[in-house]
Amino acid sequence: MTRLRKSRKAKGFIDNEGPSRNERLADPNSYESRRRKAQEKKKKHTSVYEKERQAEKNNASDDKTTERKTRLADKIKKLNKEKQKEQD
């Protein structure tokens, strides 16, 4: 005896009862609408190229805005200014 399998020709194979997909998406509590919202909120992974570009951008802005403010650096700057004045 062979086993009967479902086929598209079988009566009642396609279930057309119930709300349409658009109606399910319109309902905020339905599984499909919650799933779509979760996919939209899901964090998008950036490419390696984008990560490198962001890192370069951040490093460039950090270099311009932040200066080393140490005592030794201040002393060296002060001495260099004094040498410049003496030479002029």
N, C-alpha and C positions, 0 to 999 in steps of 0.2 A: 504494500500500500504506500503510495507516495504522499508526501506532506504537502498540503496546499499552502501557498504563500500569498501574501497580500499583493494585489496588482492594482494598477490605476483603473483598470476596467471593473474592478470589484465594486459592488453597490455600496455606497456610503463610505468610500475610502477617504474622500476629501470632505472635511467637516466645514461647512459654510455657516454653521450656526454661531451665534455670539457676535460681539461687537467687531467692527472692522479694525484694521491696524491704526488708522487715523484716529478713530474713537478711543482706542486704548492709549495712544500717545497723548491725547488731549486730557485724559484722566490723570491727575497728578499722583494718585496713589497706586496706579497700576505698575506692574513689574517692568514693563517695557519703558515707561516714562522715567521711572527711577533709574533704570539701567542706562538710559541715554544721558540723563543728568550726571550720573557718576562718571561716564566716559568723558564728558565734556570737562568735568572738574579734575580728572586724572592728570597728574603732572606729566607734561610733555618732556621727554628726554632731549637734551640738546646734542648736536653733533660734536665730534671732537674738534672740528674746525671752529665752530662757534665758541666752544669752551676756551680754545687758545686765543681767539680774538678778544673775548671778554677779559681774559687774564692780562693780555697785553694792554688793553685799554685801562684796566684798573692800575696796573703797574706804572703806566705812563702818567696817570693823574696823581698817583701817590708820590712819584718822584718829584713832581713839580711843586706840590703843595707842602710836603713834609721835608723839613731840613733837620739835620742832626743838630741838636742843641745840647752839646756836652761841654764841659769845662775846657777840655783839651782843645776842642775845635774852636772855642771862643778865643783861647790864648793864641792859637796859630793865626786866626784871622786878625787879631789885634796886632801881632808881630808883623804880619804881612802888610798891614796898613801903615805901620810905623816905617817899615823899610821903603814903601812906596813914597812916603812923605820925604824921607831922607834923600832918596834918589832924585826926587823932583827938586 
